């Protein structure tokens, strides 16, 4: 899918899975402020404070903190991306916590992002046809080996459904 607003994401709020709609990246904020509405009706503007969002997102309304905690990993990732960029998102459990994993296409490569950061770059080995990790930025090998195979299947499914391949 192409990254465009509004963008619906699944997140965990107070231990329960919930949906949040990232309505827009606020103009003139260099992708650091987002208007978001949760399925329970809570809506606020969240500003990513600190370098790379390390201190935020910070909301403006009363009771914003649990919503900010739920949004943080995904808003930081969204702030790195450009509208129109090709992305796919799926849920995955790491250390007993279900999170969003983002597959991002950029400059001819695929990247995996989760929990705020780019974790690794990967591609399909032209000789073997297997998906492989090219650069592993955080060294989480066990999860990443599994994730590269899941992401590869998602990409292959998407490519096989493309009108170009039919």
C-alpha positions in Angstrom: 0.0 0.0 0.0 1.1 3.6 -0.4 1.5 5.6 2.7 -1.2 8.1 2.7 -3.4 9.9 5.3 -5.7 9.0 6.8 -3.9 5.9 7.9 -5.4 3.3 10.2 -3.2 1.4 12.5 -3.8 -1.3 15.1 -2.2 -0.7 18.4 -2.4 -1.7 22.1 -4.0 0.7 24.5 -4.1 -0.2 28.2 -3.5 -3.9 27.3 -6.2 -4.1 24.7 -6.0 -4.1 20.9 -7.5 -0.9 19.4 -7.6 1.0 16.2 -6.2 4.5 15.7 -6.7 6.7 12.7 -3.7 8.9 11.9 -5.7 11.6 10.2 -2.9 13.7 9.0 0.7 14.9 9.5 0.2 18.5 10.5 1.5 20.9 7.9 4.7 22.9 8.6 5.9 20.5 11.4 8.4 18.5 9.3 6.4 15.3 10.0 6.7 15.6 13.7 3.0 16.4 14.6 0.1 14.1 13.9 -3.7 14.4 14.4 -4.9 11.0 15.6 -8.4 9.6 16.6 -8.8 6.4 18.5 -11.8 4.1 18.1 -13.0 5.1 21.6 -13.4 8.7 20.3 -10.3 10.2 21.9 -8.7 12.6 19.4 -5.6 14.8 19.8 -2.6 16.2 18.1 0.6 14.4 19.1 4.0 16.1 18.8 7.1 14.0 18.6 9.4 15.6 21.1 13.1 15.1 21.4 15.5 13.8 18.8 13.8 11.1 16.7 10.7 11.3 18.9 12.6 9.8 21.9 10.6 12.0 24.3 7.2 11.8 22.8 4.6 11.8 21.3 3.2 14.5 23.6 -0.5 15.2 23.4 -2.3 18.4 24.2 -5.5 17.1 25.9 -6.1 15.8 29.4 -5.4 12.0 29.7 -3.2 11.9 26.6 -0.4 9.7 28.1 -1.8 6.2 27.6 -2.7 7.2 24.0 0.8 8.5 23.5 2.3 5.3 24.8 0.2 3.3 22.4 1.2 5.4 19.4 4.9 6.0 20.0 6.4 3.1 18.2 4.3 3.7 15.0 4.3 7.5 14.9 8.1 7.6 15.1 8.3 5.2 12.2 5.6 7.1 10.2 7.7 10.3 10.8 10.6 8.7 8.9 8.4 7.9 5.9 7.2 10.0 3.0 3.6 10.2 1.9 3.2 8.0 -1.2 6.0 5.6 -0.1 5.3 1.9 -0.5 4.7 0.2 2.9 3.0 -2.9 4.3 2.2 -3.4 8.0 1.5 -6.7 9.8 1.2 -7.7 13.5 3.9 -9.9 15.1 4.7 -11.0 18.7 8.1 -10.2 20.1 8.9 -11.0 23.7 5.2 -11.7 24.3 4.1 -8.3 23.0 2.1 -7.9 19.8 3.5 -5.1 17.7 3.3 -3.6 14.2 6.0 -4.5 11.8 6.5 -2.2 8.9 7.9 -3.3 5.5 9.2 -0.3 3.7 10.5 -0.1 0.1 13.2 2.4 -0.5 15.9 2.8 -3.2 15.4 -0.7 -4.5 15.6 -2.4 -1.1 13.2 -3.5 1.5 13.5 -2.5 5.2 11.9 -3.8 8.3 10.9 -1.3 11.0 9.4 -2.0 14.4 9.4 -0.5 17.9 10.4 2.9 16.5 13.5 1.9 14.5 14.7 0.4 11.2 15.9 -3.1 12.2 17.3 -4.5 9.0 17.6 -4.2 5.2 16.7 -7.2 3.1 16.2 -8.5 -0.4 15.7 -11.6 -2.4 18.9 -13.4 -3.3 18.9 -13.6 -7.1 20.9 -16.9 -7.1 18.9 -18.9 -4.6 15.5 -17.1 -4.6 15.6 -17.0 -0.8 15.0 -13.8 1.2 18.1 -12.6 3.1 19.1 -9.9 5.5 21.7 -7.6 4.1 22.3 -5.2 7.1 21.1 -6.1 10.6 21.1 -2.9 12.6 20.2 -4.2 16.0 21.4 -7.8 16.0 18.0 -9.4 16.9 18.8 -12.4 14.8 16.1 -14.9 15.9 13.2 -12.5 15.4 14.7 -11.0 12.2 15.2 -14.4 10.5 11.5 -15.1 11.0 10.5 -11.6 10.0 12.4 -11.6 6.8 10.6 -14.8 5.7 7.2 -13.4 6.6 7.9 -10.1 4.9 9.2 -11.9 1.8 5.9 -13.9 1.5 4.0 -10.7 1.8 6.0 -9.0 -0.9 5.8 -12.1 -3.2 2.0 -12.2 -2.7 1.7 -8.5 -3.5 3.9 -8.9 -6.6 2.0 -12.0 -7.9 -1.3 -9.9 -7.7 0.2 -7.0 -9.5 -1.3 -6.4 -13.0 2.3 -6.3 -14.4 2.7 -10.0 -13.4 -0.6 -11.2 -14.8 
